[in-house]
Amino acid sequence: MAVLKILIFPDQRLRTVAKDVLEINDEVKKLSSDLLETMYKGNGIGLSATQVNVHKKVVVIDVSEEKNSPLFLINPKVEILDPEEKIHSEGCLSVPGFYEEVKRPRKIKITAIDLDGNEFSIEASDLLSVAVQHEMDHLEGRIFLDFLSNLKRQRIKQKLLKKFKVVV
């Protein structure tokens, strides 16, 4: 396993739409393992391949307190089961140090492929629902800051540019 370099907003590569994984092979399994290690190292609860500049539909999530229940999602799809929205404070490893309130549907159904190539579905609410939706946004080239006002997004962008000297 290896810790990968996470892209920092406003890096334009975060806007790249990920492509489907066509085969679960050793490369995808290694990527998944590296994503998990990178996420744990960054003290996150989710990480998409897009955030490490690999534009494949691969996501890792672990919302457990013990950090021992990883969820691997290959080519995930989401169906909204309860459209009522709930506000959550969200942060992002690609937007370090910032937490903002975002409204998202309460309950979803996730269908994905696991690392053995098997399709599975689970229902999610609360933190798991938020984490999955957040990571799905990354696969579509969106970030949680897109839900904020332009002014707020610009202020965060300027602070990150100054702090990390991000190339845009």
Phi, psi and omega per residue, in radians:
M1 nan 2.694 -3.131
A2 -2.498 2.595 3.039
V3 -1.515 2.185 -3.087
L4 -1.689 2.771 3.106
K5 -1.407 2.194 -3.134
I6 -1.593 2.294 3.069
L7 -1.201 2.461 -3.131
I8 -1.928 2.307 3.051
F9 -0.984 2.383 0.247
P10 -1.727 0.553 3.117
D11 -0.883 2.160 -3.049
Q12 -1.175 -0.310 3.111
R13 -1.160 -0.352 3.055
L14 -1.186 -0.254 -3.128
R15 -1.600 0.010 -3.138
T16 -1.311 2.306 3.096
V17 -1.419 2.238 -3.105
A18 -1.284 2.695 3.124
K19 -1.839 2.684 3.102
D20 -1.039 2.554 2.980
V21 -1.425 2.206 -3.074
L22 -1.585 -0.385 -3.093
E23 -2.641 2.346 3.048
I24 -1.483 1.770 -3.105
N25 -2.180 -3.054 -3.114
D26 -1.051 -0.602 3.134
E27 -1.110 -0.763 3.134
V28 -1.194 -0.686 3.122
K29 -1.147 -0.720 3.101
K30 -1.152 -0.771 3.090
L31 -0.985 -0.802 -3.138
S32 -1.060 -0.765 3.123
S33 -1.126 -0.748 3.122
D34 -1.158 -0.681 3.088
L35 -1.067 -0.768 -3.132
L36 -1.076 -0.822 3.134
E37 -1.081 -0.731 3.132
T38 -1.115 -0.750 3.132
M39 -1.089 -0.834 3.138
Y40 -1.087 -0.741 3.139
K41 -1.062 -0.652 -3.141
G42 -1.477 0.033 -3.123
N43 1.049 0.651 3.109
G44 -1.704 3.059 3.082
I45 -2.039 -0.060 3.112
G46 -2.817 2.647 3.097
L47 -2.720 2.367 3.088
S48 -1.859 2.721 3.104
A49 -1.053 -0.569 3.121
T50 -0.973 -0.648 -3.087
Q51 -1.191 -0.263 3.079
V52 -1.989 0.388 3.064
N53 1.143 0.582 2.991
V54 -2.089 1.996 -2.945
H55 -1.711 1.074 3.068
K56 -2.146 2.662 -3.108
K57 -1.388 1.396 3.117
V58 -2.327 2.256 -3.122
V59 -2.366 2.475 2.975
V60 -2.122 2.496 -3.131
I61 -2.519 2.491 2.981
D62 -2.635 1.840 -3.126
V63 -1.728 0.129 -3.136
S64 -1.292 2.582 3.105
E65 -1.084 -0.666 -3.047
E66 -1.425 -0.159 -3.074
K67 0.988 0.871 -3.119
N68 -2.368 0.319 -3.126
S69 -2.287 1.099 -3.097
P70 -1.185 2.521 3.090
L71 -2.080 2.137 3.125
F72 -1.840 2.162 -3.104
L73 -2.106 1.985 3.075
I74 -1.876 2.290 -3.110
N75 0.879 0.863 -3.093
P76 -1.194 2.593 3.030
K77 -2.302 2.546 -3.104
V78 -2.133 2.382 3.020
E79 -2.084 2.272 3.139
I80 -1.394 2.160 3.133
L81 -1.706 -0.524 3.103
D82 -2.355 1.834 -3.065
P83 -1.255 -0.195 3.093
E84 -1.053 2.271 -3.074
E85 -1.637 2.621 3.097
K86 -2.242 2.522 3.135
I87 -1.596 2.303 3.090
H88 -2.292 2.614 3.005
S89 -1.460 2.147 -3.110
E90 -2.050 2.538 2.997
G91 -2.220 3.102 -3.077
C92 -2.752 2.404 3.103
L93 -1.125 -0.357 3.082
S94 -1.562 -0.080 3.102
V95 -2.327 1.109 -2.980
P96 -1.098 2.364 3.046
G97 1.563 -0.027 -3.112
F98 -2.067 2.370 3.095
Y99 -2.308 2.261 -3.111
E100 -2.392 2.680 3.124
E101 -1.431 2.294 -3.115
V102 -2.309 2.434 3.077
K103 -1.641 2.278 3.104
R104 -2.469 2.716 3.057
P105 -0.988 2.500 -3.061
R106 -1.171 -0.786 -2.982
K107 -2.310 2.358 -3.119
I108 -2.354 2.869 2.983
K109 -2.046 2.249 3.140
I110 -1.894 2.286 2.997
T111 -2.085 2.256 -3.090
A112 -2.678 -3.142 3.071
I113 -1.959 2.402 3.113
D114 -1.567 -3.121 -3.071
L115 -1.242 -0.163 3.060
D116 -1.671 0.013 3.121
G117 1.524 0.190 -3.123
N118 -1.654 2.355 3.059
E119 -1.373 2.456 3.102
F120 -2.530 2.818 3.088
S121 -2.336 2.496 3.038
I122 -2.461 2.674 3.029
E123 -1.723 2.516 -3.102
A124 -2.416 2.498 3.017
S125 -2.426 3.117 3.095
D126 0.965 -2.400 -3.019
L127 -1.085 -0.693 3.132
L128 -1.090 -0.738 3.110
S129 -1.050 -0.797 3.138
V130 -1.100 -0.818 -3.103
A131 -1.068 -0.767 3.136
V132 -1.111 -0.821 -3.135
Q133 -1.092 -0.682 3.106
H134 -1.056 -0.838 -3.123
E135 -1.219 -0.604 3.076
M136 -1.074 -0.662 3.071
D137 -1.003 -0.760 3.122
H138 -1.007 -0.714 -3.133
L139 -1.129 -0.409 3.124
E140 -1.688 0.118 3.118
G141 1.415 0.344 3.111
R142 -1.967 2.748 3.018
I143 -2.296 2.854 -3.040
F144 -1.089 -0.388 3.102
L145 -1.152 -0.347 3.117
D146 -1.139 -0.309 3.132
F147 -1.498 -0.103 -3.088
L148 -1.679 2.971 3.065
S149 -1.162 2.718 3.129
N150 -1.034 -0.711 -3.129
L151 -1.072 -0.822 -3.138
K152 -1.104 -0.751 3.129
R153 -1.075 -0.744 -3.135
Q154 -1.129 -0.696 3.121
R155 -1.098 -0.778 3.121
I156 -1.118 -0.755 3.118
K157 -0.990 -0.830 -3.126
Q158 -1.084 -0.721 3.135
K159 -1.136 -0.726 3.136
L160 -1.216 -0.678 3.092
L161 -1.038 -0.751 -3.122
K162 -1.193 -0.801 -3.069
K163 -1.231 -0.757 -3.019
F164 -1.857 -0.077 -3.108
K165 0.870 0.863 -3.122
V166 -1.179 2.403 3.066
V167 -1.541 2.205 3.125
V168 -1.872 nan nan
